[in-house]
Amino acid sequence: MLADALLLLAFTALLFIPLEVLVPMHRDKALRRPGLATDLLHVLLSGFLIRAGFATSVAGIGMATAHLAPVAIGATIRSQPDWLQFIELFVLSDLCFYVGHRLVHAVPWLWRFHAVHHSSEQLDWLASFRVHPVDQILNASLIALPGIALGFGGEPLLLYALLYRWHSLLLHSNVRISLGPLDRLIATPHFHHWHHADQIEAHDRNFGGQTLIWDRLFRTAYVPPNLPDRYGVSDPLPRDYVGQLLAPFTSTASTKDQGRETSTLAAATPERC
């Protein structure tokens, strides 16, 4: 397990560090990396907890839904070409991500776990690993729900899992990349960086994981041309690894108060895309 985590860390570092140096979004931050030790511990230790918890969750979902979804549904889905299964799985999982992401921002006790991810004051590829295990297990389980419950084939499931993981790394990276007209449909680092912005106009915005479809449909998209001035949460969390794991259980005040106070503003402010 440790060897796998180190291999993943080395491979992603070799891919993203050169990109962040050569084509950074924030050029002045390309070579600065606060919180390095904390995020490395998230990769190595939280990664193990997340994989173990997710495997248990997947097994539970499989058993719970085995008697709910008719066998014919899974057989019909798997009779389709893999490319069609992948498109269906992509749309359903992306919707589940959007719904789950809005929930962890709206429900105070869920936000306490999700706030760990938002505590990064500088975004880069490594920041994508700063997640509380409870938050990530719940998130991954919800995304996996349609694929497991409806009985999609193994290859579409594997392809989606790989795409989701690498796209997540890209979204958090300090890489300036544009897809041209597709920027209005596909999530980019610019889009996701605004989700992490600690600025009132960006609160409760850009919930989509891989597309902007649901943010546009539900009017939560916010993509101005400039970049955020600052990232993080208004109520700072501990900077050390153990402190971040314990913070959701020891905090007496919800750090999501600022987001709840601006939810009306987010609903009333027109899109800027």
Secondary structure, DSSP 4 states (H G I P E B T S, - for coil): -HHHHHHHHHHHHHHHHHHHHHS-SSGGGTT--TTHHHHHHIIIIIHHHHHHHHHHHHHHHHHHHHTTS-HHHHHHHHTS-HHHHHHHHHHHHHHHHHHHHHHHHHSHHHHHHHHHHHT-SS-SGGGGG---HHHHHHHHHHHHHHHHHTT--HHHHHHHHHHHHHHHHHHHSS-----GGGGGTB--HHHHHHHTB-SGGGTT----SSBSHHHHHTT--B--SSPPS-BS-SSPPPSSHHHHHHHHHH-SS-TTHHHHHTHHHHHHSPPB-
